[in-house]
């Protein structure tokens, strides 16, 4: 079996496992055991020729550890706790690396000191985020976009006198690796909105950032003990201490083996985190509730069908010359399918971006205590649709594969919006359903697919950092707010504006 065949099989397996569970369980009550089909799909992942078995073990064993520990300590997760479920893995992984590599621990200490020395930079970014200067941002981005944690961390790491490998690991740990649930600006916002001075708020922000790297596990426990999502109090679905302790014990031998085999530590902190979210977050009560709506579920179903058909067709016609071609099709096809849905109600991406950017600025004005990640998925949603519309506008092909949108246009629900509203005026129902997904777009370019594909690619070069993504994301927001252009004249600006995608360490 070729690499491309294996990747297609594993990506479709993960996506269809999630879809199958949600199709069966939507509208019902979530139980941890519901996610077993996803675990089974992950357990079918195997390294091929030239791929690192240690990278695959980081992925597969992390999913199993996550699932097994959760089953031992709880039977469900409330919606208010599920967004954070994939943030509990990187902290203990980092602390294992601190033990395995004292020099990395020493480099982390120098980075912590550098955070304090860069308080003006951290304060500037916190103020800009607080005031909404950048518009909607993806605060815990997988790239280097404006207003994100990787953007800030990259700036501080570049001149720092520590080994390049350690810089890369620290950068990866708060991008695709998810070192705690903290988002840049949260402590600043909380302090200034509680009556503290701007100077005091800046000091609080720096101290919180330092805490993430000094004591990652303790910091995550503190964040979960104080979150109040929806006004329903702190984390309560399970004992987080028991979870992190149990997860750490199960993953220690896996991490040690990867470290001994020469896997880049940046991949060690990344791979175990990005693959676990399907258990308790993508397969979760919140998803079951959202997909009760027939139109929302129909869009998910149609997008998944376009995704699977495109990958299978790509194999049939020999379109995939490398693993990266599979990645392009696996992420681009569902994005184009989502853009097809948008067009059915006579909306387009410029209209969508204009709407959500304007809404953000009003949202910021009326919600000064807003969460730093509130608009994160709106940003992802706009980026997905922008990419998808671009594919359609360029002929509806990816790597020579002609996309078939009939699962969208001929879907019995999507093609009959009059059955789900006032029948004579059914011109906005599909857009309305898409807007539900704008807060939870993880199903439009399925995260389990991205994780599966990236593990395959990282396994080909385990000694090179696979995260964060280097290169321009072609951010949708930046088409309206020119924050990534030479005429962005504020401090930190460059030819690329405030973006760091071409200034990576």
HELIX and SHEET records of a PDB file:
HELIX    1   1 UNK A    3  UNK A   25  1                                  23    
HELIX    2   2 UNK A   32  UNK A   35  5                                   4    
HELIX    3   3 UNK A   36  UNK A   43  1                                   8    
HELIX    4   4 UNK A   53  UNK A   73  1                                  21    
HELIX    5   5 UNK A   79  UNK A   82  1                                   4    
HELIX    6   6 UNK A   85  UNK A   87  5                                   3    
HELIX    7   7 UNK A   90  UNK A  100  1                                  11    
HELIX    8   8 UNK A  102  UNK A  117  1                                  16    
HELIX    9   9 UNK A  119  UNK A  131  1                                  13    
HELIX   10  10 UNK A  149  UNK A  158  1                                  10    
HELIX   11  11 UNK A  164  UNK A  172  1                                   9    
HELIX   12  12 UNK A  186  UNK A  193  1                                   8    
HELIX   13  13 UNK A  198  UNK A  214  1                                  17    
HELIX   14  14 UNK A  216  UNK A  226  1                                  11    
HELIX   15  15 UNK A  229  UNK A  231  5                                   3    
HELIX   16  16 UNK A  240  UNK A  260  1                                  21    
HELIX   17  17 UNK A  265  UNK A  274  1                                  10    
HELIX   18  18 UNK A  285  UNK A  290  1                                   6    
HELIX   19  19 UNK A  294  UNK A  316  1                                  23    
HELIX   20  20 UNK A  323  UNK A  344  1                                  22    
HELIX   21  21 UNK A  349  UNK A  366  1                                  18    
HELIX   22  22 UNK A  376  UNK A  393  1                                  18    
HELIX   23  23 UNK A  406  UNK A  409  1                                   4    
HELIX   24  24 UNK A  417  UNK A  420  5                                   4    
HELIX   25  25 UNK A  423  UNK A  425  5                                   3    
HELIX   26  26 UNK A  429  UNK A  437  1                                   9    
HELIX   27  27 UNK A  441  UNK A  443  5                                   3    
HELIX   28  28 UNK A  447  UNK A  458  1                                  12    
HELIX   29  29 UNK A  477  UNK A  479  5                                   3    
SHEET    1   A 2 UNK A 397  UNK A 398  0                                        
SHEET    2   A 2 UNK A 401  UNK A 402 -1                                        
END                                                                             
